[in-house]
């Protein structure tokens, strides 16, 4: 295992017109004396990319467009669902990016990134041209099997943090002792592969503490999952028979769901839930489709620069991009944001791109507040895709003692604090 404190250091560690009255502006000309990069999406990928663009190239005009004034992170949202932290713990804003880094932040919805005109078109009609754009559109859901738009009010997915996080927490708090919490875990690929299993772990911690006669059923649309051995070892150590995992092959495959009745039909039976956490299959965010950035469900990119293979001068980072072997995770998005910022800075200055760029991912999961596990990896981007660097990174060992797991949990908290500070401070 490499030292976590050093692992996160593996990577490269004003506007001429006032936008205060942006709603009255229909078009903003490109500046004559500097380059402009417009970043769309203010999450792990977009916020990091905007910040590092200004760090690498202070003279570049950077505009960050994010619809919401506050951002709630999916990492550590499971601790909110389980009552370990409150919702403010995962809430962040963009004030420091504006004041310290002189990034212009616009809180508007984006209608389309138009590669034909090199401009971002806002839903209010404003048009903002760019020399380069970075798009971090996140994910949307595939509504199917009876889970349709609106079903999340009955069976929350809580896979976009914020209101859904609070709703699932409230449902869990309202469940009677002896009730059944049912999770449907999606097929690959999806955002944060260990996320559903961390959630189940922390829900089990909550139930063990407050409603010990309850049980959890996972209906998995896969036959295996990320860090499976480590999770199942933790479940056996801490929760015994409270958690039942059913693989797709052995009773987990969902044929249909009735979100209002909280009922699921599998190949074997009808499963009734008291609380239903249905996580649908996923695809790139709608903006990616509207902007012509998708091929199938996701966005193909040149993995050396993350420039779209379909739309010139637009770089796609984060969960929406096809960046295998990197998982769709917050740290991956942040890592990609830094590389995109570095390569764009070089391209704007007519310099050769870094070849091959190195990227990284580290993923902590809490099985209980004092029980953590982790996986970490280092990558290189080559012409034929992203490759894992052999013998770099690591996985928590099986059979570790409680003090080791407690230290991993401490590292997880430190990772979150450092990661969000790297994005927003």
SVG drawing of the C-alpha trace seen along z (x, -y; Angstrom):
<svg xmlns="http://www.w3.org/2000/svg" viewBox="-49 -45 55 64">
<polyline fill="none" stroke="black" stroke-width="0.4" points="0.0,0.0 1.4,-3.4 1.1,-6.2 -2.3,-8.0 -0.9,-11.4 1.5,-11.1 -0.8,-9.4 -3.0,-12.4 0.1,-14.5 0.8,-12.2 -0.6,-14.5 0.3,-18.0 -0.3,-18.9 -10.8,-39.9 -13.7,-39.3 -13.9,-42.5 -17.7,-42.7 -19.5,-42.5 -21.7,-39.4 -23.6,-40.8 -26.5,-41.5 -25.9,-38.4 -29.5,-37.9 -29.5,-41.0 -26.5,-39.9 -27.3,-38.0 -23.7,-37.5 -20.3,-38.0 -17.4,-38.5 -14.1,-36.6 -11.4,-38.8 -8.8,-40.1 -5.8,-39.9 -6.3,-36.5 -7.7,-33.0 -11.0,-32.0 -11.9,-28.5 -15.5,-27.9 -16.0,-25.0 -19.5,-23.5 -20.3,-21.7 -19.0,-22.5 -18.5,-19.1 -15.3,-17.1 -14.2,-17.4 -15.4,-20.9 -14.5,-22.8 -11.0,-21.2 -10.4,-21.9 -11.4,-25.6 -9.2,-26.1 -6.2,-24.4 -6.6,-26.3 -6.1,-29.5 -3.2,-27.9 -1.4,-26.8 -2.3,-29.9 -3.4,-32.9 -3.7,-35.0 -6.4,-32.7 -10.0,-33.9 -11.9,-31.0 -15.6,-31.0 -17.3,-28.3 -21.0,-27.6 -22.9,-25.7 -26.6,-25.8 -26.6,-25.4 -25.1,-27.9 -24.3,-25.0 -22.8,-21.7 -23.5,-18.5 -20.9,-15.8 -21.8,-12.2 -18.7,-11.1 -19.6,-11.0 -23.3,-11.4 -23.8,-7.9 -22.7,-9.2 -25.6,-11.7 -28.1,-8.9 -26.9,-6.9 -27.1,-9.9 -23.4,-10.1 -23.1,-13.6 -25.7,-16.2 -26.3,-17.5 -24.2,-20.6 -21.1,-18.4 -21.3,-17.7 -22.3,-21.2 -19.8,-23.4 -19.9,-26.7 -17.9,-28.6 -17.1,-31.8 -13.3,-31.1 -13.0,-30.1 -14.4,-33.6 -12.6,-35.7 -9.2,-34.0 -8.7,-32.5 -10.7,-35.2 -12.8,-32.6 -16.1,-34.0 -18.9,-31.7 -22.3,-31.9 -25.2,-30.1 -27.4,-29.3 -28.6,-26.2 -26.7,-25.3 -28.8,-24.3 -26.0,-23.2 -22.3,-23.3 -22.2,-24.2 -19.1,-22.8 -20.0,-24.4 -19.7,-27.9 -17.4,-27.2 -19.9,-28.6 -21.9,-27.7 -25.6,-28.5 -27.5,-29.1 -31.1,-28.2 -31.8,-32.0 -30.6,-32.6 -27.1,-34.0 -24.2,-32.9 -20.7,-32.6 -18.0,-31.8 -14.8,-30.0 -11.4,-29.0 -11.7,-25.7 -14.4,-24.2 -14.4,-21.6 -17.7,-19.7 -18.3,-17.7 -21.9,-16.7 -22.1,-13.9 -24.7,-11.2 -28.4,-10.7 -30.6,-7.6 -32.1,-5.0 -35.7,-4.9 -37.0,-1.3 -38.8,1.7 -41.4,-0.6 -39.0,-3.1 -39.8,-6.3 -39.1,-9.9 -40.8,-10.9 -40.3,-7.5 -37.5,-8.9 -40.0,-10.5 -41.2,-7.1 -38.0,-5.0 -35.1,-7.5 -31.9,-6.6 -29.9,-9.2 -27.2,-8.9 -27.3,-12.7 -26.6,-14.2 -28.8,-16.8 -32.6,-16.5 -32.5,-12.8 -29.9,-12.2 -32.2,-13.9 -35.3,-12.0 -33.6,-8.6 -32.4,-9.5 -35.9,-10.5 -37.4,-7.3 -34.8,-5.3 -35.5,-7.2 -39.2,-6.5 -38.9,-2.8 -40.1,-0.6 -37.8,1.7 -38.1,5.1 -38.6,3.5 -36.8,4.3 -34.4,2.0 -34.1,3.1 -31.5,1.7 -31.3,2.4 -27.7,2.0 -27.2,1.2 -25.4,3.0 -22.0,1.7 -20.9,-0.9 -22.1,-3.4 -21.0,-6.2 -18.8,-5.1 -18.7,-1.3 -18.3,-0.7 -20.9,-3.4 -24.0,-1.1 -22.1,1.3 -20.7,-1.4 -24.3,-2.7 -25.6,0.7 -22.8,0.9 -23.6,-2.4 -27.4,-1.7 -26.6,1.5 -24.6,-0.5 -27.7,-2.7 -30.1,0.2 -27.8,2.1 -27.7,-0.9 -31.4,-2.0 -33.5,0.8 -31.6,4.0 -34.4,6.3 -34.4,5.0 -32.8,6.5 -31.3,5.4 -31.6,7.1 -29.4,6.2 -30.9,7.1 -27.8,6.8 -27.9,6.6 -24.4,7.9 -22.7,11.1 -19.8,9.4 -18.9,5.9 -16.1,3.7 -14.0,4.6 -16.5,7.5 -14.3,9.6 -13.5,6.7 -17.1,5.6 -18.4,9.1 -15.7,9.7 -16.7,6.4 -20.4,7.4 -19.6,10.7 -17.5,9.1 -20.0,6.3 -23.5,7.2 -23.7,11.0 -27.0,12.0 -28.5,8.5 -27.3,8.1 -28.4,10.4 -26.7,10.0 -28.4,11.6 -26.4,11.6 -28.1,11.3 -27.5,15.0 -29.0,16.1 -32.2,14.1 -31.1,10.5 -32.2,9.8 -35.2,7.3 -37.8,7.7 -40.1,4.9 -40.7,2.5 -43.7,0.7 -42.1,-2.3 -45.3,-3.5 -46.1,0.0 -42.4,0.5 -42.6,3.9 -40.1,5.6 -40.6,8.6 -37.5,10.8 -37.2,14.1 -38.1,15.9 -40.5,13.8 -42.1,10.5 -39.9,8.6 -41.7,6.1 -39.7,3.2 -40.4,0.9 -37.7,-1.5 -36.7,-1.0 -33.4,-2.5 -33.6,-1.9 -30.4,-2.9 -31.1,-2.8 -28.7,-2.0 -26.9,-5.1 -25.7,-7.1 -24.0,-10.4 -25.8,-13.6 -28.4,-15.0 -26.2,-17.9 -23.7,-15.5 -26.4,-14.1 -27.8,-17.6 -24.2,-18.7 -23.4,-15.7 -20.7,-14.4 -22.1,-10.8 -21.6,-7.6 -24.0,-5.1 -24.4,-6.0 -21.1,-7.7 -18.6,-10.2 -15.6,-9.0 -12.4,-11.1 -8.8,-11.3 -7.5,-10.1 -4.3,-12.1 -6.2,-15.4 -9.8,-14.4 -10.8,-16.2 -13.9,-14.8 -13.5,-12.5 -16.7,-13.9 -16.6,-17.6 -13.4,-19.6 -12.1,-21.9 -14.5,-20.4 -13.0,-18.3 -15.2,-15.9 -14.2,-14.8 -15.6,-12.9 -18.3,-10.2 -19.6,-10.9 -16.3,-10.2 -15.1,-6.8 -11.9,-6.6 -11.5,-2.9 -9.7,-1.5 -10.4,-4.4 -13.6,-3.9 -16.3,-6.6 -15.4,-8.2 -14.9,-11.7 -11.2,-11.3 -11.0,-10.1 -12.9,-13.2 -10.6,-15.4 -7.6,-13.7 -9.0,-14.1 -9.8,-17.8 -6.2,-18.5 -4.9,-16.7 -7.4,-18.5 -6.4,-21.9 -2.7,-21.1 -3.0,-19.9 -5.3,-22.8 -2.9,-25.3 -0.2,-23.8 -2.4,-23.6 -3.4,-27.3 0.3,-28.2 1.2,-26.1 3.2,-23.6 3.2,-19.8 1.0,-18.0 2.4,-15.9 2.9,-12.4 1.8,-10.2 0.0,-12.0 -0.4,-10.2 -3.6,-10.0 -4.8,-8.4 -7.7,-7.2 -8.2,-6.4 -11.4,-5.2 -12.2,-4.9 -15.3,-3.2 -16.6,-3.1 -18.2,0.1 -18.7,-1.6 -17.6,-5.0 -14.4,-3.3 -14.0,-0.6 -12.5,-1.7 -11.3,0.0 -9.6,-1.4 -8.4,-0.8 -5.9,-3.0 -4.3,-2.9 -2.1,-5.0 -2.6,-5.2 -1.0,-6.3 -2.9,-7.5 -1.7,-6.1 -2.9,-6.1 -4.9,-2.9 -6.4,-4.0 -5.7,-4.3 -3.5,-1.6 -2.9,-0.8 0.7,-1.2 1.8,2.1 2.6,2.2 1.4,-1.3 -1.5,-1.9 -2.9,1.0 -5.9,2.6 -6.7,3.0 -5.5,6.4 -8.0,9.0 -8.0,10.1 -6.6,6.8 -7.1,6.1 -9.6,3.5 -6.9,0.8 -5.9,1.0 -9.5,0.6 -9.9,-2.3 -6.9,-4.0 -8.3,-3.5 -11.5,-5.2 -9.4,-8.1 -7.7,-8.3 -11.1,-8.4 -12.1,-11.5 -8.8,-13.1 -9.2,-12.2 -12.6,-13.9 -11.4,-17.0 -8.3,-17.3 -10.1,-16.5 -12.9,-19.0 -10.4,-21.7 -8.4,-20.9 -11.7,-21.6 -13.1,-24.6 -10.4,-26.3"/>
</svg>
